[in-house]
Amino acid sequence: MPPQADRPSSASPLRPGSPLRDLEPPQEAVGLPERAREPAPPAQHTAPQTPPTRLFVAFFFLGVLIFLSAMAGIVFWFQGPNPFLKKRLGPYAQGSAAAGDGVQQAAGVAPPGEREVRVFFTTDGLRLHPQTISLSTPLSDPDRLRFALEELLRGPTSDLFRSPAPNGTELRGAYLVDDMAVVDVTGVIRSRRMGGPMAEILCVYAIVNTVMENIPSVRTVRILVDGQTAPILWDQVDLSAPFAADASLVEY
């Protein structure tokens, strides 16, 4: 009987590629502790920390609101008439259509003579002070009116006084209509402001009181700017209505 070929022993090493070889544990896992072989626990997902965007947006809109309120307040203040100052300025903020006596009659001062005119300037920015100018010959009321206003806008001849009207303001015309005088000046009077509310009042009443001081028949004065009715001089004084004289602003 022919001899049988020797069968490979079960202890013989496995050949490469044998299916049984794939069952061997990976080399890198050999010798690792049991804890390292355990699967990792599932990751715990935490909510991401978002920046305080809501607070930022709230402060942003609050800042915008404050800014807009401030701008509205500035516009409201400078484009008057301002109702808060109306109480303090009284009739000056709204004009005065009520006819009254001339300045000198209200103040108990004799009116200027035929050969003189009296114009009003200021020394302290709070009151109007008269300056008398002599005439070489008496003038008719229309000529007297124009001469007095031209002298007023030309400015004082004494260093003790200063003009309440802006430098460069010129007289365009002056005429009488019944018991009212109409004074037309150039737009410089509006474009070159002299100061605050009191300066605005003195600018207007230097014209009004000068007219009524020298023309006793005049009861009211209307001021035009470049031939047109101006609603406001600078900030507060309304030019749309005629004015009467105000002796309280005059210091003789």
C-alpha positions as CSV (number, residue, x, y, z in Angstrom):
1,M,0.0,0.0,0.0
2,P,1.5,3.2,-1.0
3,P,2.5,5.5,1.7
4,Q,0.1,8.5,2.2
5,A,1.5,12.0,2.0
6,D,2.0,13.6,5.3
7,R,-0.9,15.9,6.3
8,P,0.0,19.2,7.8
9,S,-0.1,19.3,11.5
10,S,-2.7,21.5,13.1
11,A,0.1,23.2,14.9
12,S,1.7,24.2,11.6
13,P,1.8,28.0,11.1
14,L,-1.0,29.5,8.9
15,R,-0.1,30.5,5.5
16,P,-0.4,34.1,4.4
17,G,-3.8,34.8,3.1
18,S,-5.5,32.1,5.1
19,P,-8.9,33.1,6.4
20,L,-8.0,32.1,9.8
21,R,-5.1,34.5,9.9
22,D,-7.6,37.4,9.6
23,L,-9.1,36.4,12.9
24,E,-6.0,37.3,14.8
25,P,-6.3,40.5,17.0
26,P,-4.5,43.5,15.6
27,Q,-1.0,44.0,16.7
28,E,-1.6,47.4,18.2
29,A,-4.3,46.1,20.4
30,V,-2.1,43.5,21.9
31,G,-0.9,44.4,25.4
32,L,-3.3,47.3,25.9
33,P,-5.3,47.5,29.1
34,E,-8.9,46.6,29.1
35,R,-10.0,50.2,29.7
36,A,-8.3,51.3,26.5
37,R,-10.1,48.7,24.6
38,E,-13.5,49.9,25.7
39,P,-15.4,52.1,23.3
40,A,-15.2,55.8,24.0
41,P,-18.3,57.3,25.7
42,P,-20.6,59.3,23.4
43,A,-19.6,63.0,23.3
44,Q,-21.8,65.3,25.3
45,H,-23.1,68.1,23.1
46,T,-23.3,71.5,25.0
47,A,-25.2,74.5,23.7
48,P,-22.8,77.0,22.1
49,Q,-22.4,80.2,24.1
50,T,-23.8,82.9,21.9
51,P,-22.6,86.5,22.4
52,P,-25.1,88.9,24.0
53,T,-26.4,90.2,20.6
54,R,-29.8,91.1,22.0
55,L,-28.3,93.5,24.5
56,F,-26.0,95.0,21.9
57,V,-28.9,95.6,19.5
58,A,-31.0,97.2,22.3
59,F,-28.2,99.6,23.2
60,F,-27.7,100.4,19.5
61,F,-31.3,101.3,18.9
62,L,-31.3,103.3,22.2
63,G,-28.3,105.3,21.0
64,V,-30.0,106.0,17.6
65,L,-33.1,107.2,19.4
66,I,-31.1,109.5,21.6
67,F,-29.3,110.9,18.6
68,L,-32.5,111.5,16.7
69,S,-34.1,113.2,19.7
70,A,-31.1,115.5,20.1
71,M,-31.2,116.5,16.4
72,A,-34.9,117.1,16.5
73,G,-34.4,119.3,19.6
74,I,-31.7,121.3,17.8
75,V,-33.9,121.9,14.8
76,F,-36.9,122.8,16.9
77,W,-34.8,125.3,18.9
78,F,-33.1,127.1,15.9
79,Q,-36.1,127.1,13.6
80,G,-38.4,128.8,16.1
81,P,-40.5,130.4,17.2
82,N,-39.5,128.6,20.3
83,P,-42.5,128.3,22.7
84,F,-40.3,128.1,25.7
85,L,-38.8,131.5,24.9
86,K,-42.1,133.0,24.0
87,K,-43.1,133.2,27.6
88,R,-39.9,135.1,28.4
89,L,-39.9,137.3,25.3
90,G,-43.6,138.1,25.5
91,P,-44.9,140.1,22.6
92,Y,-41.4,140.4,21.0
93,A,-41.6,136.8,19.9
94,Q,-44.9,137.4,18.1
95,G,-44.7,141.0,17.0
96,S,-47.1,143.6,18.2
97,A,-50.0,145.0,16.2
98,A,-51.3,147.2,18.9
99,A,-50.8,150.8,18.2
100,G,-49.3,152.9,21.0
101,D,-47.9,156.3,21.8
102,G,-44.4,157.3,20.6
103,V,-41.4,156.4,22.6
104,Q,-40.9,159.9,24.0
105,Q,-44.5,160.2,25.0
106,A,-44.5,156.9,26.9
107,A,-41.2,157.8,28.5
108,G,-42.2,161.4,29.3
109,V,-39.4,162.8,27.2
110,A,-39.8,165.8,24.8
111,P,-39.8,164.7,21.2
112,P,-36.9,165.8,18.9
113,G,-37.1,169.3,17.4
114,E,-37.6,170.1,13.7
115,R,-33.9,170.4,13.1
116,E,-32.9,167.1,14.7
117,V,-33.6,163.4,14.6
118,R,-33.1,160.9,17.3
119,V,-31.9,157.3,16.5
120,F,-31.4,154.4,18.9
121,F,-28.2,152.4,19.4
122,T,-27.0,150.3,22.4
123,T,-24.1,150.4,24.8
124,D,-24.6,147.3,26.8
125,G,-26.7,145.0,24.6
126,L,-29.6,145.3,27.0
127,R,-31.1,148.7,26.4
128,L,-31.5,151.2,23.6
129,H,-29.9,154.6,24.0
130,P,-30.8,157.6,21.8
131,Q,-28.3,159.6,19.8
132,T,-29.4,163.0,18.5
133,I,-28.3,164.2,15.1
134,S,-28.7,167.8,14.0
135,L,-30.3,168.8,10.7
136,S,-29.3,171.8,8.6
137,T,-32.9,172.3,7.6
138,P,-36.3,170.8,8.6
139,L,-37.5,167.8,6.6
140,S,-40.9,166.5,5.5
141,D,-42.1,163.4,7.2
142,P,-41.1,161.0,4.3
143,D,-37.7,162.5,4.1
144,R,-37.3,162.6,7.8
145,L,-38.2,159.0,8.0
146,R,-35.7,157.9,5.4
147,F,-32.9,160.1,6.9
148,A,-33.4,158.7,10.4
149,L,-33.3,155.1,9.2
150,E,-30.2,155.7,7.0
151,E,-28.4,157.2,10.0
152,L,-29.4,154.2,12.1
153,L,-28.1,151.7,9.6
154,R,-25.0,153.7,9.0
155,G,-24.1,153.3,12.7
156,P,-23.2,155.5,15.6
157,T,-20.8,158.5,15.3
158,S,-19.7,158.0,18.9
159,D,-17.5,155.1,20.2
160,L,-19.8,154.9,23.2
161,F,-22.6,153.3,21.1
162,R,-22.8,150.4,18.8
163,S,-25.5,149.5,16.2
164,P,-28.0,146.8,17.1
165,A,-28.4,146.1,13.3
166,P,-25.9,143.9,11.5
167,N,-23.1,145.7,9.7
168,G,-23.9,146.0,6.0
169,T,-27.7,146.3,6.3
170,E,-29.0,148.9,3.9
171,L,-32.3,150.7,3.5
172,R,-34.2,149.7,0.4
173,G,-37.2,151.9,1.0
174,A,-39.3,153.6,3.6
175,Y,-42.8,155.0,3.2
176,L,-45.9,156.0,5.1
177,V,-49.3,154.4,4.7
178,D,-51.8,156.3,6.8
179,D,-50.6,155.8,10.4
180,M,-48.3,152.9,9.5
181,A,-44.6,153.1,8.4
182,V,-43.2,150.4,6.1
183,V,-39.5,149.9,6.3
184,D,-37.8,147.7,3.7
185,V,-34.2,146.6,4.4
186,T,-31.8,144.2,2.7
187,G,-31.4,140.5,3.6
188,V,-28.2,141.2,5.4
189,I,-30.3,141.9,8.5
190,R,-31.3,138.2,8.5
191,S,-28.1,136.5,7.3
192,R,-25.7,138.2,9.8
193,R,-27.1,137.6,13.3
194,M,-25.8,139.7,16.1
195,G,-26.4,137.4,19.1
196,G,-29.1,135.8,21.1
197,P,-32.7,136.7,21.8
198,M,-32.0,140.1,23.4
199,A,-29.9,141.1,20.5
200,E,-32.7,140.1,18.1
201,I,-35.2,142.2,20.1
202,L,-32.9,145.3,20.1
203,C,-32.3,145.0,16.4
204,V,-36.0,145.1,15.6
205,Y,-36.9,147.8,18.1
206,A,-34.0,150.1,17.2
207,I,-35.8,150.4,13.8
208,V,-39.3,150.6,15.3
209,N,-38.5,153.1,18.0
210,T,-36.4,155.2,15.7
211,V,-39.3,155.5,13.3
212,M,-41.9,156.4,16.0
213,E,-39.5,158.7,17.8
214,N,-39.2,161.0,14.8
215,I,-42.6,160.6,13.1
216,P,-45.3,161.3,15.7
217,S,-48.2,160.4,13.4
218,V,-47.0,156.8,13.0
219,R,-48.7,154.2,15.2
220,T,-47.2,151.0,13.9
221,V,-44.2,149.9,11.9
222,R,-44.0,147.0,9.5
223,I,-40.5,145.6,8.6
224,L,-39.9,144.0,5.2
225,V,-36.8,142.1,4.1
226,D,-35.9,142.4,0.4
227,G,-39.4,143.6,-0.2
228,Q,-41.0,140.5,1.3
229,T,-42.6,139.7,4.7
230,A,-40.2,137.6,6.7
231,P,-41.7,135.2,9.2
232,I,-38.8,135.3,11.7
233,L,-35.8,137.6,12.0
234,W,-33.2,135.2,13.4
235,D,-34.8,132.8,15.8
236,Q,-37.7,134.2,17.8
237,V,-39.0,137.6,16.7
238,D,-41.9,137.4,14.3
239,L,-41.7,140.0,11.5
240,S,-45.1,139.1,9.9
241,A,-47.0,141.5,12.1
242,P,-46.5,145.3,12.5
243,F,-44.9,146.6,15.7
244,A,-45.7,149.4,18.1
245,A,-43.1,151.3,20.0
246,D,-41.7,149.9,23.3
247,A,-40.4,152.5,25.7
248,S,-39.4,149.8,28.2
249,L,-36.3,149.0,26.1
250,V,-35.1,152.7,26.0
251,E,-32.9,154.4,28.5
252,Y,-32.6,158.1,28.0
